[in-house]
Amino acid sequence: MPSTQLSPPVRTPPRVTPFGTGAVCALLALVVLVLVAVRWSPLMTLDRTVADVLHRRAVTEPGLVHANRILTDWAWDPWTMRALIAVAVVALWWRGERLLSVWVAATSALGTVVQQGLKSAVGRERPQWPDPVDSAHYASFPSGHAMTATVSCGLLLWLLHRHGAGPRLWRTALVVACVSVVGVGVTRLYLGVHWLSDVLGGWLLGAALVGFAIAGFARYERRGGLRTPGRS
C-alpha cells in the first residue's frame, strides 16, 4: 500500500506592522541614545572618523558645500517639512477628516517636542572646526533635520496610502521621501554640523513616532471610534 507523504506546513513570514516597526525603531533609538550619553568609545571614534573625512572633503569643495546648504536650509529644512504637513492638515480638515487632521498635526508637533527635549537632556556638543563650512546652534543629539524629515515624509506617505494613491504617484512619492530623508542626513554630516549618531538617532526616533502614530490611529478605527469618508 503506497505511503502517504505529508507536505511540511507552509510557514508564512511574520507580518510587518506599524506598531512592530515603531517598537523596533524605538528600541534601536534607545540603544543609540544610551551609547551617546555614556560616550561609548567605539561609537565616538566612528563619529569622529566620519566627521573628519567629510570635513576634509568639504573644505576643498565650496560649490558642493553651497549646494548642500541650499538643500538643508530650504528644500529639507524642518520648517519646509512642517509647511508640507500644515498643507496636508488643512486639506484633511477641509475634506471633513477632522480627527485625522488633528492626529497628523499632533504627531508632527510631538516630534518637535521630543527632539528638543532630548537635545536639552543629552546636551551633546556639535562638531567643532577651526575652518567650519557651516554653523548650527543648540545641542546636537538627535538631528532635528533628520527627525523632522522622517516624521513628515512618513506621515505624508501614510496619508497617500490611506487615500488610495495610484501606483505611479506612490512610487514617485516613495522615491522623493527616501531621497529627502537620506539626503537631509547626508547634508548635515557633510556640512559638519552633526555627528553620524545624531543623524541615525533622528531617523530612528522619527520612524518610531510615525509607526506608533499609524498604529494608534488604526486601533482607534478598529474600535469603531471613527468612520472615515470613503472607507468601510
Salt bridges, closest charged atoms under 4 A:
ASP47 OD2 - ARG124 NH2 2.72
ASP52 OD1 - ARG48 NH1 3.19
GLU61 OE1 - ARG57 NE 3.16
ASP77 OD1 - HIS145 NE2 3.85
GLU97 OE2 - ARG95 NE 2.79
GLU97 OE2 - HIS163 NE2 2.84
ASP131 OD1 - HIS55 NE2 2.83
ASP134 OD1 - ARG69 NH2 3.48
ASP198 OD1 - ARG124 NH1 2.77
ASP198 OD2 - HIS194 ND1 3.24
GLU221 OE1 - ARG162 NH1 3.12
